[in-house]
């Protein structure tokens, strides 16, 4: 009897990686930033994060079972990651019901409308964040915490945007430690860097996108600082990397598998685009922060980048 040969699509060799393992690593990488934020801003950080995570998990479960009529996918932990990242993009004093609305938009519109994990063209957490920023601009830009002795007032990005001379008063070591205003996940710069190193070590992400984003931002800021003269050549790049959502966006959101390019060349082009758009919005746009909008725009460009950065097939010239 002749030997049967079966044809099957790739991959033909499976490794030990799984969606659950990858998402679990992302959650672990975000825990240091969560701890720093809780220490500085208070226990309400944990409450808002819990509301965001629980809402995302519940909405994904209900949409799968009631509307899509298929098995639940909450076991892959992707809804948990979306919830944590959504919370990290919110001010600590935001009302809980707005968090629930953001979770519904993130999961319902940003993810499940397109078929679920791997099919979404835009980062779900950023979809929720941008919707809330447009729908509830006052609550989304209220940095008063309601916590005694905690931070309040405007963000450093907003202050420096309109008065560059304030850079001389900025303590970069304090920024690394989290002593600055901003969203819950933005203030722990050192913790975000440590989490990023963990993800690189676990090979969950590669260096291409974070380095391209942050490197482009630094070069752009240095050129602007060179035009202004003095120490700004060094202060402005460091400030823009540490302030706002630069680290959170470059390490944890721009690297989302579903919404970023597949090739290393494409990743670098994608990262450079995010860095350029972020700096243009920060310096000359209406908003002091531009990372979310930059990633969202480049998410839309990802299919085009993939098209023109495809590797050549084996054996072709």
C-alpha positions, 0 to 999 in steps of 0.5 A, spaced: 500 500 500 502 506 498 504 511 503 499 517 504 502 524 504 498 529 507 498 537 505 497 542 511 498 549 512 504 552 516 506 552 521 508 545 521 513 545 527 509 548 534 513 551 539 511 552 547 508 559 546 501 560 546 496 566 547 495 565 554 503 565 556 504 571 552 498 575 555 500 572 562 507 575 560 505 582 558 500 582 565 507 580 569 511 586 565 505 591 567 505 589 575 511 593 577 508 600 573 501 598 577 505 597 584 508 604 583 502 607 581 498 604 587 504 607 591 504 614 589 496 615 587 493 610 592 488 604 592 484 607 587 488 605 582 487 598 584 479 599 584 479 602 577 484 597 574 479 592 577 473 595 574 477 595 567 479 588 567 472 585 569 468 589 564 473 587 559 472 580 561 465 580 562 463 584 555 468 579 551 464 573 554 457 576 553 459 578 546 462 571 544 456 567 547 450 571 546 452 575 539 457 570 536 454 564 538 461 561 539 465 558 545 468 563 550 475 566 549 477 569 555 481 564 557 487 567 553 487 573 557 487 578 552 481 581 555 485 582 561 491 585 558 486 590 554 483 592 561 490 593 564 492 597 558 485 601 558 486 603 565 493 605 565 491 610 560 486 613 564 487 618 570 486 615 577 480 620 579 475 618 573 468 615 575 468 608 574 462 608 569 466 611 564 471 606 565 465 601 563 464 605 557 471 605 555 471 597 556 465 596 552 468 600 546 475 597 547 472 590 546 465 591 543 468 595 537 475 595 537 476 587 538 470 583 537 466 587 531 472 585 527 472 577 529 476 577 536 483 577 537 488 577 531 483 580 527 482 587 529 486 592 525 486 597 531 489 596 538 483 595 543 485 599 549 487 605 544 480 605 541 477 605 548 481 611 550 481 615 544 473 614 544 473 616 552 478 622 550 473 625 545 466 623 549 469 625 556 474 630 555 474 634 561 474 627 565 479 624 561 484 630 562 482 631 570 489 630 573 487 631 580 487 625 584 483 626 591 488 623 594 492 627 600 499 629 598 498 626 591 500 629 585 495 634 582 494 640 576 496 639 569 501 634 566 509 636 565 507 635 557 502 640 558 506 645 562 513 644 557 509 645 551 507 652 552 513 654 556 520 650 554 523 654 560 520 650 565 525 644 563 530 647 567 526 645 573 525 638 571 528 633 575 529 627 571 530 622 577 523 624 580 520 622 573 523 616 573 521 614 579 514 616 578 513 623 581 509 626 575 502 627 573 499 623 568 495 617 567 495 611 571 500 607 567 504 613 565 508 615 571 512 609 573 517 610 567 523 606 570 517 600 572 515 600 565 522 600 562 524 594 567 517 591 564 520 592 557 526 588 559 522 582 561 518 582 555 525 582 551 528 577 555 522 572 554 522 574 547 514 576 547 517 583 543 523 585 539 527 591 540 525 594 533 518 597 534 520 600 541 527 603 539 524 606 532 519 609 536 523 612 542 529 613 537 525 617 532 522 621 538 529 623 541 532 625 534 526 629 533 526 632 540 534 633 539 533 637 532 528 642 535 532 643 541 538 644 537 534 650 534 533 653 541 540 652 543 543 651 550 542 644 554 535 643 550 539 639 545 539 634 551 534 635 556 528 635 550 529 628 548 530 625 555 524 629 557 519 627 551 521 619 552 520 619 560 514 624 560 507 622 558 505 615 554 511 614 550 514 608 554 507 605 555 505 606 548 512 604 545 513 598 549 506 595 550 501 598 545 505 599 539 508 592 539 501 589 539 501 583 534 495 584 531 496 591 529 503 592 528 507 589 521 510 582 521 517 584 518 523 587 522 523 592 516 516 594 517 516 594 524 522 600 524 518 604 518 512 603 523 516 605 529 519 611 526 512 613 523 509 613 530 515 617 533 514 622 528 507 623 529 507 623 536 512 629 536 509 633 531 502 632 535 506 634 542 509 640 539 504 643 534 498 639 535 492 641 539 493 636 545 500 635 549 500 628 548 500 624 541 502 617 542 495 614 542 493 618 536 500 616 533 499 609 534 492 609 532 494 612 525 500 607 524 495 601 526 491 603 519 498 603 515 500 596 518 496 593 512 500 597 507 507 596 510 506 589 510 504 589 503 511 593 501 515 589 506 514 582 504 520 578 504 521 574 498 519 567 497 524 562 497 527 561 490 525 567 487 530 573 485 
